[in-house]
Amino acid sequence: MTEQDPQQNTSEIEGCEASHQDKQKPHKGVYLLPNLFTTGALFSGFYAVIASMNGQFEAAAIAIFVAMLFDGLDGRVARMTNTQSPFGAEYDSLADMVSFGVAPAIVAFTWVLDDLGKLGWFAAFLYVAGTALRLARFNTQIGSVDKRYFVGLPSPAAAAAVAGLIWMSTVFDITPSDISYLVALYVALAGVLMVSNVLYYSFKDVDLKGRVSFVILSAIVLAIAVISISPALFLWLLFIVYACSGPFLWVIRRKKHLSK
């Protein structure tokens, strides 16, 4: 049995420590393409706030929908180009807080909730707090819940429901002061749905690369054509239906459970 050279052991230890330090060394730089889309979403949310301060509520509402488009693209682009990163995930979450939390609340508050005093800012704050809690819970539940469903109303859908109401009301010349209390209840309810345990279908199991029947393709084309007739009205109705689908399915599951 031969003895090992102490200097050789020391070299091996130093080599392992250097290798370990290399692994812990943070990577410099970030992926450009997916973070550009995230920045676009962040800018759109910021623009919505500025537009609402200038009384341009239709432009503010449209900007929130544009933010939704960018938010939907950044994750898909990252997966398609294999450029996912912890930085991108954190940046996306912070951008969502601005675009789908702060922006819709401020737009709604500037639009009509300001006239209600404390009740108005309470409803707006409830929405913002609901968004923050929703995003925090989502980040901690990644990988531990069924990816086919969201727990609670997704923040982009909640923002679209609020922005859609403002856009539709502006297009059809609905006086905000006539529905101010309903808007306060509506905004607060959107915040509550985000932190609820109601399940919403995520559409993540839909295979966009797979083949579909001609009937499904025709239905998609028809839906786009209908939305194009009055985007403000039909986009709002679309997200209202989605927001109501969670509680509706919850009631159905509850009845089935009680009937057993």
N, C-alpha and C positions, 0 to 999 in steps of 0.2 A: 504494500500500500504506500503510495507516494504522497509526500506532503505538498500542499498547494502553496504557491508563491504568494506571500501577503500582498506584494505589490500588484499582482494580478487580480486578487480579490478587490483591492481598493479601486483599481481601474474599472472593474465590472460594476461596482457600486456607484462610482461617479458617472458611468455611462447610463445606468438605469435612472439616476437622479436627473441627468440632463434630458433623457428621453421623456421623463415625466413632466419636466418643466416645459418642454416643447409642446406637449399635449395640452397643458394648462394655459399656454400663451394665447391670449385672445387674438382672433383674426382681425386684421386691419381692413377697413373698407366694408361696404355693404353692396348687395346686389341692386343694380340700377333699375331694371325694367319693372319688377313688381312694386318697388317703392315709389316709382313714378306714378303708378295708378293710385297708390295710397295717398300720395301727395295731392293728386287731382281730387280725390274725395275730400281731403282735408280743406283744400282751397274752396271747393264748392260749398261746404258747410260754413266756412268763414264768410264767403260771399253772400250766403243766405242771410246771415246776421246783419251785414252791412246794408243789404238791399231792404230788409225790413225796417231798419232805422230810418231809411229814406222814404218809407211809405210804399216801396215797390214790392207788394206782397205776392203778386203773381210770379215775378222773377225769383223771389226768395223761395217760393214753394217749388218751382221748377228746378232750382239749384239743388235742393235736397234730393230730388229724384235723380239728378245727374250724379250726385254723390253716391247714390245707391248703385248706379251703373258702374262707376269706378270701383266701388267696394266689391261688387260681384266679380270684377275682372282681375283684381290684384291677386286673389288667392288662386284662381284658375291658371293665370299666367305663371305664378310661382311653381305650381305643381307641374305644368306642361314643360317648363324650362328647367325643372329640378333646381330651383333657386330659393327654396324655403330656408328660413333662418329664424332663430329666436328674436333677433332684432326686428325682422319684418313682422313677426307676430305681435310683438309689443307695440310697434309703431302703428299697426293696423288697429289695435284695440284703442289706443289713444285717439286716433283719427275718428274712429266710430263714436267715441264719447263726445267729440266736438260736433260731428256732422249729424248724428242721430240722437244725441242727447241734449246738448246745449242749444244748438241751432233751432230745432223745432220748438223748443220751449220758449226761446226768446222771440221767434217769429210769431208764435201764438200769443205771447204776452203783449208784444207791440201791436198786434192786430186788434185784439179786443180784451184780453184778460186784464190789462192795465186799468180798464174802467171799473173793475170789480174790487179794486183795493187789495186788502189782505187775502181775500178769497182767491183772487186772480193769481197773485204770486205764489200762494200756497199750492194751487193746482199745477202751476208751472214747475215749482220746485219738486213736487211729488213725481212729476214726469222725469226730471233730471236725475233725481235720486234712484228712481226705478231703473233708468238706463245704466247708471253706474253699478248698481247691485247686479243687474242682469249680466253685464259684461264680466264682472268679477266672478260670478258664479260659473259662467260659461268657460272662462279660462281655467278654472279649477276642476271642471268636470270633463275636460278633453280626454278622451280615451276610456272614460268610465261609464258612459251612457250610450244608449243605442243611437248610432249616427243617423238613423232614419227619422229621428224626432228631435225637436228642440224642446227643452224644458222652459216654458214661459214664452211669451210672444217675442220673437227676435226684434232687436232694436231697429234694424232697417225697416221692417214691416210696420212697427209702431210709428216711426218717423214718417213713413209714406201715408199712413192713415191720417196723421195730423196735417201734414203738408197737403194731402189730397183734399181735405175739407176746406182748407184756406184757398187753395187754387180754384176749386169748384165754386166756392162762394164768391170769389172775385170775378170769375168769368160770368156767372149768372146774376151778378149785381145784388147779392143777398146782403142786407145791412147787418154788419156784425153785432151791433148793439141789440138787435132783436133776438139774438140767440146766444147772448154772452154767457148766461148761466149754463146752458146746454153745452157750450164749448168748454167751460171749466170742468164740468162733469166728464165730458168726453176725453179731455187731455189727462185728467187724473186717472180715469179708468184705463187708459193706455199704459200709464205708468204702473198701475197695479197688475195688469195682465203680464207685463214683462217679468215681474218677480213672482208670479204665481207658479204652481206646479203643473199647470195645464200643458199637455203635450201638443205640439204643432208639427205637422209633417215637414220635413226638411228638404225633400226632393233630392237628397244627396245620393240616393240609390238609382236615380235615373241615369241611364247610359246614353250620353249625348253622342257617343261615337257609333252606337249600334243602329241597326236598321229599324224603321218604324213602318207601320202600315200606311197606305195612302189615305185612309180615313182620318188617322191622327194628324197627318201632315195638313190635310184639308181643314181640320178643326183649328189648328194653330194659325193657319193663314186667315181663316174667318175671324178668329179672336183678334188678330192684329188689325184687320180691316174695321172691326167694330170699335176698337179702341181709338183708331184714327179719326172716327167721326167726331168724337168729343173726348180727347185725352183726359181733360180735367175730371169729367164726370165718371168715365168708365175706369180709369185708374184708381180713383177713390173707391168706387164700388168694388173693384177687384180686391183691394186690400181690406176693405170692410168685411167682405166675405171670408177672407183668410183669417182675420182677427176673430171672427165669430166661429170659425170652424173648430177651434180648440175647445171652447166651452161646450159647443154642440156635441162633439164627439165624446167629451168627458161625461155628459149627461147620458148618452147612449151606453157607454161602458158601465156607468153606475147602475143603470136600470138592468143591464144584463147580469151584473154581479149580484144584485139584490134578488133577481128572479131565480137564481140557482139555489 
